[in-house]
């Protein structure tokens, strides 16, 4: 018996290849900024539309929006390029589930092209009933420009990939 092999759709393969080429071309000209306290984009609000995967909820897929207000340009550690934000998220998952979250976002601006963050918070899922639980996430951003990034996030309850606009 032969197993059917699933193939990646051609447009998706081309998109992945394009992103890899862009990342590789920018990576060569990177400069470290982690020790320069304020050497990161000046912004008030981060707007992030994204796609999500909820692996802890039957692998549901969805779309959403994460918004984060920058509340401290200088974070918790002196002489390190960190900042702190407070954010909220709304995600729609297949099977008409909604996931609403709130979190503190602690950013570390590693270089001109890369930043990482951690997000402890709380999540609320609506279904036939309402469930509340802690949420925890970690992610990274690849900066195409100073204020436009590819943002990747892993955590509980969702994984996400989107773009961020640092406004």
C-alpha positions, 0 to 999 in steps of 0.5 A: 500500500502506498502512502500519499505524500502531501506536498507543500503548495507552490505559493507557500514554498515560494513565500518561505524561500523569499523570507529566507533570502531576505533574512540571509541578506540582512543578517550579514550587515547586523550590529549588536545593540544589546549594551546600548540602553536606548538603541531601539526603535522609538515607538508608542504602540506595536500593532501585530496582525498574525496567524495562530496555531493552538496546539493545546486545543486540538491543533486549531488554526486561526487569525488574530491581533496583538497590540502592545503599549510601550510603557518603559523605554528602559526596562528592568536591567541597567546598561542592557537594551531592554524595554517593557510593554503591556499588551492585549490579544484577540484570536479567533480559532476554528470551531468559533472559539475566541481567545482573549489575552493580556500580558506584560512584554519584556523586550531585549533589543539584541541587534539592529535586526533581531529582538526577543521578548517574554510574555507572562500573562492571562488568557480567556477562552470562550466556548460553551463556557469561559475558561481562564488560565495563565499564559506564557510566551516567548518570541523573536522579531526579525526587523526588515526595517527599524519599525517593521518586523516579522514576529514569531511567538511560541507559548501557551496557549498559542503559537503565532507568526505575523508582522509588527508595526512599531508605531 
